[in-house]
Amino acid sequence: MKMPDSYDVLVIGAGIAGMQSSLDLADQGFSVGLVERDPSIGGAMIGLSKVFPTLDCSSCITTPKMAAVAHHPNITTLTYTEVEQVRRDGEAYRAILRRKPRYVVEEDCIGCRLCEYACPVEVPDAFEGGMGARRAAYIPFTNAIPQTAVIDPDECILCGRCVTACPTDAVVLDQQPEIVEVVAQAMVATTGWKLTPLDAKAEYHGGEIANVLSPTQMERLLAPHGPYGRVLRPSDGKAPESLAYVQCAGSRDQTLGVPYCSRVCCMYAIKQAMLLSGSLPFADITIYYMDIRAFGKGYEEFYRSAKAMGIELVKGKVARLTEHEDQGVIVRVERIDEYGQVEERKHDLVVLSLGMLPAEDLTRLAALETGEDGFAEVPRPKDAPCRTASDGLFVAGTATGPMDIVDTIIEAGAAATEASLFLRERGVTGSAGRERVAAQPAAERAPHDGVEVAT
């Protein structure tokens, strides 16, 4: 299938912010190119178990958005595609995109997964935090969009079983990258975030102690369709009887180069602790914190509910983590609320509340300016929170700094509004797109309005 070479708007990043911006713009009739570097749209939110403070199912919120994007006639999704370069071309933007080879022809793949079942190679699954396994030929996750297989060239042994198993001859093991050049009148960068590395603080031994996990790994353990089907220790498959969270393990630390608060860490730790108290009702759960920052609507009540459930909150600074001989984790903490008393406590499992970093270097996006923290700079944050210094280039979500899902969606809508006003000022009305939507049978339009969204 030949992709268009020009769009009204190019949206970079297909997480919840990119999908919301794309839908808002496409519903106004603008043609949108949505670029995602991963094999599926959905971003980080599709991998979460539930969202705070309502504890709604994260997948139940995200999947309808993904379906709406995939079925919208004004949105072209370019998955498994990297943005190599963006430059101004008169009043427009010209982007060089590199479409990575899936080694599967997208138009011919029917998502039957026979190639995956035939593949003899098993490797750790990054989507499951390395705790589950996938094949070298695989579909990223159950509700991935598109439902198109990918073959991992670093793990493939070229046995040819996927070629034989494919009923549509879609597997092409010598497929090459494709360079695509597209032009857009405006751009929205929703490039998202990544976690502070698990091993960033040497004294916590993340990545060395098997039962010291990242928060995204715990999200997968809590998910009903997670790697083990329940919460178990990765080291030995034991159900933990004592769990702990170490707050500010990747934020508010000059030594890590992350002096800022990542805003969401307190709340996702409390959310996970509450979910753990339900799945492991007899387990002891402790949160070691310096400050609890419950800044959003309903967040203070959420925090108080956690305390009422019996979750222990210890005000103190964790100095180091060490491994016990039974594979438990010893936490050495200086109690702030006990006048500097130093304690050592043993837990079966410890989660480091890591912070947010910008997902990628944004400076290559048409000279987009960034601050010392690497997030995008917005010259007029009060009256134009999504406009950058480059005319026609907008940012939204965690590309501008750490924020929760609610604020991310609000910013995504704001970016779409500002991009729409910018295009209309230049005579781009998107009327042809509106005609295509109106001509589409109502039954074929994927619903996305009225979906309750919380974080």
C-alpha positions as CSV (number, residue, x, y, z in Angstrom):
1,M,0.0,0.0,0.0
2,K,1.4,3.4,-1.0
3,M,1.4,5.9,1.8
4,P,0.6,9.6,1.1
5,D,3.6,11.9,0.7
6,S,1.9,14.9,2.2
7,Y,-0.4,15.6,5.2
8,D,-2.0,18.6,6.8
9,V,-0.4,17.5,10.1
10,L,2.3,15.1,11.0
11,V,2.0,13.7,14.6
12,I,5.1,12.1,16.0
13,G,4.4,9.5,18.6
14,A,1.3,7.3,18.9
15,G,0.8,7.1,22.7
16,I,-2.3,8.4,24.3
17,A,-1.3,12.0,23.5
18,G,-0.5,11.4,19.9
19,M,-3.7,9.4,19.4
20,Q,-5.9,12.1,21.0
21,S,-4.3,14.9,19.0
22,S,-4.7,12.9,15.8
23,L,-8.4,12.1,16.4
24,D,-9.2,15.7,17.3
25,L,-7.5,17.0,14.1
26,A,-8.9,14.2,11.9
27,D,-12.5,14.9,13.1
28,Q,-12.1,18.4,11.9
29,G,-11.3,17.1,8.4
30,F,-7.5,17.5,8.4
31,S,-5.3,14.7,7.0
32,V,-3.0,13.3,9.7
33,G,0.1,11.2,9.4
34,L,0.7,9.4,12.7
35,V,4.3,8.2,13.1
36,E,5.2,5.5,15.8
37,R,8.6,3.9,16.2
38,D,7.2,0.8,17.8
39,P,5.4,-2.0,15.9
40,S,2.1,-1.0,17.5
41,I,0.3,2.2,18.5
42,G,-0.8,2.6,22.1
43,G,2.3,3.9,23.8
44,A,3.1,3.2,27.5
45,M,-0.5,3.4,28.6
46,I,-1.5,0.1,26.9
47,G,1.0,-1.7,29.2
48,L,-0.5,-0.4,32.5
49,S,-2.8,-2.5,34.6
50,K,-5.1,0.2,36.0
51,V,-5.1,3.9,36.3
52,F,-5.4,6.2,39.3
53,P,-7.3,7.4,41.2
54,T,-10.4,5.5,39.8
55,L,-8.6,2.2,39.3
56,D,-10.3,1.8,35.9
57,C,-8.8,-0.7,33.4
58,S,-6.1,1.0,31.4
59,S,-6.5,-1.3,28.4
60,C,-10.2,-0.7,28.4
61,I,-9.6,3.1,28.0
62,T,-6.7,2.8,25.5
63,T,-7.9,0.1,23.1
64,P,-11.0,2.1,21.9
65,K,-8.7,5.0,21.1
66,M,-6.4,2.7,19.2
67,A,-9.3,1.3,17.2
68,A,-10.6,4.8,16.4
69,V,-7.2,5.8,15.1
70,A,-6.9,2.7,13.0
71,H,-10.3,3.1,11.4
72,H,-10.4,6.9,10.9
73,P,-10.3,7.7,7.1
74,N,-8.2,10.9,7.7
75,I,-5.4,9.2,9.7
76,T,-2.6,7.3,8.2
77,T,-0.6,5.3,10.7
78,L,3.1,4.6,10.0
79,T,4.2,2.2,12.7
80,Y,7.7,0.8,13.2
81,T,8.9,4.1,11.7
82,E,11.7,6.4,12.9
83,V,11.9,10.1,12.3
84,E,15.4,10.6,10.9
85,Q,15.3,14.4,10.2
86,V,12.8,17.3,10.1
87,R,13.5,20.6,8.3
88,R,11.6,23.6,7.2
89,D,10.6,23.8,3.6
90,G,9.2,27.3,3.1
91,E,6.1,27.4,5.3
92,A,5.8,23.6,5.5
93,Y,7.9,20.9,7.2
94,R,9.7,18.1,5.3
95,A,10.4,15.0,7.3
96,I,12.6,12.1,6.4
97,L,11.2,8.8,7.8
98,R,12.9,5.5,8.0
99,R,10.4,2.6,7.9
100,K,12.1,-0.3,9.6
101,P,11.7,-3.7,8.0
102,R,9.3,-6.0,9.7
103,Y,10.4,-8.8,7.4
104,V,6.6,-9.2,6.9
105,V,4.6,-7.5,4.1
106,E,2.0,-5.6,6.1
107,E,-0.7,-5.7,3.4
108,D,-0.4,-9.5,3.2
109,C,-0.2,-10.3,6.9
110,I,-3.6,-11.5,8.3
111,G,-2.5,-11.6,11.9
112,C,-3.0,-15.4,12.2
113,R,0.2,-15.8,14.3
114,L,1.1,-19.1,12.6
115,C,4.6,-17.7,12.1
116,E,4.8,-17.1,15.8
117,Y,3.6,-20.6,16.7
118,A,6.1,-22.2,14.2
119,C,9.1,-20.2,15.4
120,P,11.4,-22.3,17.7
121,V,13.3,-19.3,19.2
122,E,12.2,-17.9,22.6
123,V,13.6,-14.6,24.0
124,P,12.7,-12.3,26.9
125,D,9.6,-10.2,26.1
126,A,10.3,-6.4,26.5
127,F,6.6,-5.7,26.7
128,E,6.4,-7.9,29.8
129,G,9.4,-6.2,31.4
130,G,11.7,-9.1,30.4
131,M,9.7,-11.5,32.7
132,G,7.8,-13.3,30.0
133,A,8.9,-14.8,26.7
134,R,8.1,-14.2,23.1
135,R,9.2,-15.8,19.9
136,A,11.6,-14.2,17.3
137,A,8.6,-14.0,15.1
138,Y,5.8,-12.3,17.0
139,I,2.9,-9.9,17.3
140,P,3.8,-7.4,20.0
141,F,0.9,-8.0,22.3
142,T,-2.7,-9.4,22.2
143,N,-4.5,-6.2,21.3
144,A,-1.7,-4.6,19.2
145,I,-2.7,-2.4,16.3
146,P,-1.9,-3.3,13.6
147,Q,-2.2,-7.0,14.1
148,T,0.9,-7.5,12.0
149,A,3.8,-9.8,12.8
150,V,7.4,-8.7,13.3
151,I,10.5,-10.8,13.0
152,D,13.4,-9.9,15.3
153,P,16.5,-10.0,13.1
154,D,18.8,-10.1,16.1
155,E,17.2,-13.4,17.3
156,C,16.1,-15.0,14.1
157,I,18.1,-18.2,13.2
158,L,16.9,-18.2,9.6
159,C,15.3,-21.6,10.0
160,G,12.6,-20.7,7.5
161,R,9.7,-22.2,9.6
162,C,7.9,-18.9,9.6
163,V,8.1,-18.7,5.8
164,T,6.6,-22.2,5.5
165,A,3.9,-21.6,8.1
166,C,2.6,-18.3,6.6
167,P,-0.6,-19.0,4.6
168,T,-0.3,-15.7,2.6
169,D,3.5,-15.8,1.8
170,A,3.8,-12.5,3.7
171,V,7.2,-13.3,5.3
172,V,10.1,-11.7,3.4
173,L,13.4,-12.3,5.2
174,D,15.5,-10.1,3.0
175,Q,13.2,-7.0,3.4
176,Q,15.1,-3.7,3.5
177,P,14.5,-0.4,5.3
178,E,12.4,2.1,3.4
179,I,13.2,5.8,3.4
180,V,10.1,8.0,3.0
181,E,9.9,11.7,2.6
182,V,6.7,13.5,3.6
183,V,5.6,17.1,3.7
184,A,3.3,18.5,6.4
185,Q,1.9,22.0,7.0
186,A,2.2,21.6,10.8
187,M,3.6,19.1,13.2
188,V,2.7,17.9,16.7
189,A,5.4,16.2,18.8
190,T,4.1,13.7,21.3
191,T,7.2,11.7,21.8
192,G,6.5,10.6,25.4
193,W,8.8,9.5,28.1
194,K,11.1,6.8,29.4
195,L,12.0,5.6,32.9
196,T,15.1,6.5,34.7
197,P,17.3,3.4,34.2
198,L,16.8,0.7,36.9
199,D,20.5,0.7,37.6
200,A,20.9,4.5,37.8
201,K,21.6,4.4,41.5
202,A,24.4,1.9,42.2
203,E,23.5,1.6,45.9
204,Y,20.1,0.1,45.0
205,H,21.6,-2.6,42.8
206,G,18.7,-2.5,40.3
207,G,19.3,-5.0,37.5
208,E,21.6,-7.0,39.8
209,I,19.2,-8.1,42.6
210,A,16.5,-10.2,40.8
211,N,13.7,-9.1,43.2
212,V,14.3,-5.4,42.7
213,L,11.9,-4.3,40.0
214,S,10.9,-1.3,38.0
215,P,7.3,0.1,38.3
216,T,6.5,-1.0,34.7
217,Q,7.5,-4.5,35.6
218,M,5.1,-4.4,38.6
219,E,2.4,-3.1,36.3
220,R,2.8,-6.2,34.1
221,L,2.7,-8.5,37.2
222,L,-0.5,-6.8,38.3
223,A,-2.2,-7.0,34.9
224,P,-4.6,-9.9,34.5
225,H,-2.9,-10.9,31.2
226,G,0.6,-10.5,32.7
227,P,3.5,-12.8,32.3
228,Y,2.7,-15.1,35.3
229,G,-1.0,-14.5,35.6
230,R,-0.5,-13.4,39.2
231,V,2.1,-11.5,41.4
232,L,5.1,-13.7,41.9
233,R,8.8,-13.1,42.6
234,P,10.9,-13.3,39.3
235,S,13.7,-15.1,41.1
236,D,11.9,-18.2,42.3
237,G,8.1,-17.9,41.5
238,K,7.2,-17.4,45.2
239,A,4.2,-15.3,46.1
240,P,5.8,-12.4,48.1
241,E,4.6,-11.9,51.7
242,S,6.3,-8.5,52.2
243,L,6.7,-5.8,49.5
244,A,8.2,-2.4,49.6
245,Y,8.4,0.8,47.4
246,V,11.4,3.1,47.4
247,Q,10.2,6.6,46.4
248,C,12.4,9.2,44.6
249,A,14.6,6.4,43.3
250,G,15.0,8.2,40.0
251,S,13.9,11.8,40.6
252,R,14.9,14.7,42.8
253,D,18.5,13.6,42.7
254,Q,21.3,15.9,41.4
255,T,23.7,13.0,41.2
256,L,21.5,11.4,38.5
257,G,21.0,14.6,36.6
258,V,17.3,14.5,37.5
259,P,16.7,17.3,40.0
260,Y,13.0,17.6,39.3
261,C,10.0,15.8,40.7
262,S,8.4,13.4,38.2
263,R,5.0,14.1,39.7
264,V,3.4,10.7,39.1
265,C,5.7,8.4,41.2
266,C,3.9,8.8,44.5
267,M,0.5,8.1,43.0
268,Y,1.5,5.1,40.9
269,A,3.2,3.6,43.9
270,I,0.1,4.1,46.0
271,K,-2.0,2.7,43.2
272,Q,0.1,-0.4,42.9
273,A,0.2,-0.9,46.6
274,M,-3.6,-0.8,46.8
275,L,-3.9,-3.3,43.9
276,L,-1.3,-5.6,45.6
277,S,-3.3,-5.5,48.9
278,G,-6.2,-6.9,46.9
279,S,-4.2,-9.6,45.0
280,L,-2.1,-10.5,48.1
281,P,-4.4,-9.8,51.0
282,F,-2.1,-11.2,53.6
283,A,1.1,-9.4,52.4
284,D,2.7,-6.5,54.2
285,I,3.2,-3.5,52.0
286,T,5.5,-0.6,52.9
287,I,6.2,2.7,51.0
288,Y,9.4,4.5,52.0
289,Y,9.0,8.2,51.0
290,M,10.5,11.6,51.6
291,D,7.4,13.5,50.7
292,I,4.0,12.4,49.3
293,R,2.8,14.7,46.5
294,A,-0.9,14.1,45.8
295,F,-1.5,17.1,43.5
296,G,-4.5,16.1,41.4
297,K,-8.3,15.9,41.8
298,G,-9.1,13.0,44.2
299,Y,-5.5,12.2,44.8
300,E,-5.4,13.2,48.5
301,E,-8.5,11.0,49.1
302,F,-6.7,8.2,47.2
303,Y,-3.7,8.5,49.4
304,R,-5.8,8.5,52.6
305,S,-7.7,5.4,51.3
306,A,-4.3,3.6,51.0
307,K,-3.5,4.4,54.6
308,A,-6.9,3.2,55.7
309,M,-6.3,-0.1,53.9
310,G,-3.3,-0.8,56.1
311,I,-0.5,0.2,53.8
312,E,2.5,1.4,55.9
313,L,4.0,4.7,54.9
314,V,7.5,5.2,56.3
315,K,9.0,8.7,56.1
316,G,12.6,8.2,55.5
317,K,15.5,8.1,53.0
318,V,16.6,4.7,51.7
319,A,20.4,4.5,51.8
320,R,21.0,1.1,50.1
321,L,19.5,-2.2,49.1
322,T,21.3,-5.5,49.6
323,E,20.3,-9.1,48.8
324,H,19.5,-11.5,51.6
325,E,20.6,-15.1,51.4
326,D,17.0,-16.3,50.8
327,Q,16.8,-13.9,47.8
328,G,14.9,-11.3,49.8
329,V,16.0,-7.6,49.8
330,I,17.3,-5.8,52.9
331,V,16.3,-2.1,52.9
332,R,18.5,0.2,55.0
333,V,16.6,3.4,55.7
334,E,17.2,6.5,57.7
335,R,13.9,7.5,59.4
336,I,13.0,11.1,59.0
337,D,10.1,10.8,61.4
338,E,12.2,9.2,64.1
339,Y,14.9,11.8,64.4
340,G,17.5,10.1,62.1
341,Q,17.0,6.5,63.4
342,V,18.6,4.0,61.0
343,E,16.8,0.7,60.4
344,E,17.2,-2.3,58.3
345,R,14.1,-4.2,57.1
346,K,13.8,-7.3,55.0
347,H,11.2,-7.6,52.1
348,D,10.6,-10.3,49.6
349,L,10.2,-7.8,46.7
350,V,11.1,-4.2,46.3
351,V,9.9,-1.8,43.6
352,L,12.0,1.3,42.7
353,S,9.7,4.3,42.0
354,L,11.7,5.5,39.0
355,G,11.2,8.9,37.4
356,M,10.4,10.3,34.0
357,L,13.0,11.2,31.3
358,P,12.3,12.5,27.8
359,A,11.9,9.6,25.5
360,E,14.3,10.9,22.9
361,D,16.4,13.8,21.8
362,L,14.0,16.4,20.5
363,T,16.5,18.8,19.2
364,R,16.5,17.1,15.8
365,L,12.8,18.0,15.3
366,A,13.1,21.2,13.3
367,A,15.4,22.9,15.8
368,L,13.0,22.3,18.6
369,E,14.5,23.9,21.7
370,T,14.8,21.9,24.9
371,G,15.6,22.9,28.5
372,E,18.4,21.5,30.7
373,D,16.2,18.6,31.6
374,G,15.9,17.6,27.9
375,F,12.1,18.2,27.7
376,A,10.7,20.6,25.1
377,E,10.7,24.4,25.9
378,V,7.5,26.3,25.4
379,P,8.1,30.1,25.2
380,R,4.6,31.1,26.3
381,P,3.4,28.4,28.7
382,K,0.4,30.4,30.1
383,D,-1.4,31.5,26.9
384,A,0.1,29.1,24.4
385,P,1.2,26.0,26.3
386,C,1.7,23.8,23.3
387,R,3.4,26.3,20.8
388,T,7.1,26.1,20.4
389,A,9.5,28.7,19.0
390,S,9.2,27.1,15.6
391,D,6.1,28.3,13.7
392,G,3.7,25.4,13.1
393,L,5.5,23.0,15.5
394,F,3.5,22.0,18.6
395,V,4.2,19.7,21.5
396,A,2.0,17.9,24.0
397,G,2.1,15.4,26.8
398,T,5.3,14.3,28.4
399,A,7.4,15.7,25.6
400,T,7.1,19.0,27.6
401,G,7.7,17.5,31.0
402,P,6.5,14.8,33.5
403,M,2.7,14.7,33.9
404,D,-0.1,12.2,34.5
405,I,-2.6,10.8,31.9
406,V,-5.3,13.4,32.6
407,D,-3.0,16.3,32.0
408,T,-1.5,14.5,29.0
409,I,-4.9,14.2,27.3
410,I,-5.8,17.8,28.1
411,E,-2.6,19.0,26.5
412,A,-3.1,16.8,23.5
413,G,-6.4,18.4,22.9
414,A,-4.9,21.8,23.3
415,A,-2.2,21.0,20.8
416,A,-4.8,19.9,18.3
417,T,-6.7,23.1,18.8
418,E,-3.6,25.3,18.3
419,A,-2.6,23.3,15.3
420,S,-6.1,23.7,13.8
421,L,-6.1,27.4,14.3
422,F,-2.6,27.7,12.8
423,L,-3.7,25.7,9.7
424,R,-6.9,27.7,9.2
425,E,-5.0,31.0,9.4
426,R,-3.0,29.7,6.4
427,G,-6.1,28.7,4.5
428,V,-5.9,24.9,5.2
429,T,-9.5,24.0,6.1
430,G,-9.5,20.3,5.8
431,S,-12.8,20.4,4.0
432,A,-12.0,17.4,1.8
433,G,-11.3,15.3,4.8
434,R,-14.7,16.2,6.3
435,E,-16.4,15.2,3.1
436,R,-14.7,11.8,3.3
437,V,-15.9,11.3,6.9
438,A,-19.4,12.4,6.0
439,A,-19.5,9.9,3.1
440,Q,-18.4,7.0,5.4
441,P,-21.3,4.8,6.6
442,A,-22.0,5.6,10.3
443,A,-21.6,1.9,11.2
444,E,-18.0,1.9,10.0
445,R,-16.9,4.9,12.1
446,A,-15.1,3.7,15.2
447,P,-16.4,5.5,18.3
448,H,-14.0,7.3,20.6
449,D,-16.1,10.1,22.1
450,G,-17.4,9.8,25.6
451,V,-14.7,7.4,26.8
452,E,-14.0,8.0,30.5
453,V,-10.3,8.7,30.9
454,A,-8.6,8.8,34.3
455,T,-5.1,8.3,35.6
